[in-house]
Amino acid sequence: SSTKGPGGEHMFQLSTMRFATVSEFRGRVMVGIREYYDAGGELKPGKKGISLTLEQWTSLKEQMDEIDEAVKELS
């Protein structure tokens, strides 16, 4: 389930300090995966991460079965 981040973005926790986010930037919806850090009790986005446009997100989702197969091969 998602929570609202400090900037109003939807945050989905992946691990202790890593989140997937859905936010708006300059009028465009972006999907991000980013590490966060604790700044005095408030979560702040770190430098490590990536933001995908909706087009890139759609492309990633369309290739998910192939990505899963590649992960299985290497696991």
N, C-alpha and C positions, 0 to 999 in steps of 0.2 A: 504494500500500500504506500501511497505517497504522502509526504508532508510538504508544507509550504516553507520555502527557504526565506532568508532575510530579504531577498530582492523580489519576492513574490513568485519565484519559480517553483515548479513541482520537483520534489527531490525523492529519489528512490534509492535506498541504502543498499549498496552492493557488498560492502565489508565495513569494518570499523570506521574508517575515515575516507571511504571512496563512495561516490554517489553518481547515479545517472540523473540528469536533470532535463527538464523541458522548460524552455524559457523563450522570451521574445527579445530580440536585439535588432534595433533599427527597423522595426516593423516586420521582421522575419522570425518565424518560429525556428528554434535551434534545439537539437538534442545533443547533450554533452555528457561526457564521462570525465570526472575530475576528482583529484584528491583534495581534501579539505583539511584545515588545521584549526585548532582551538585557540582563539584569541580572547582570552579572559572570559571564557564561558560562552562565546559566540562563535559559530562555525563560519570560517572565511574560506573562499576558494583559493587553492594554491596554484602554482605555475604549471604543475604537471596535469595535463588533460588535453582533451580534444573536443571540438564542437563540430557537429555535422548539420548541414542544411537539410531541409526536408527531402530534397532530391537525393542527397547522399545517404540519408537514413533509409529511404525507400530502397535504394540500391543494395544496401547492406542487408536489409530484411529479405529481399528477393534471393540473395545468395546464402542465406542462413543454413539451408540443408547441406550445401556443398561445404560450407565452413565447418559445420558439425561433423561431416564425414572426415575432413582433414584432421580435425582434433582427435577423432576416434583412431585414425591411422597412427597418429603420433603418441597416443596415450598408452 
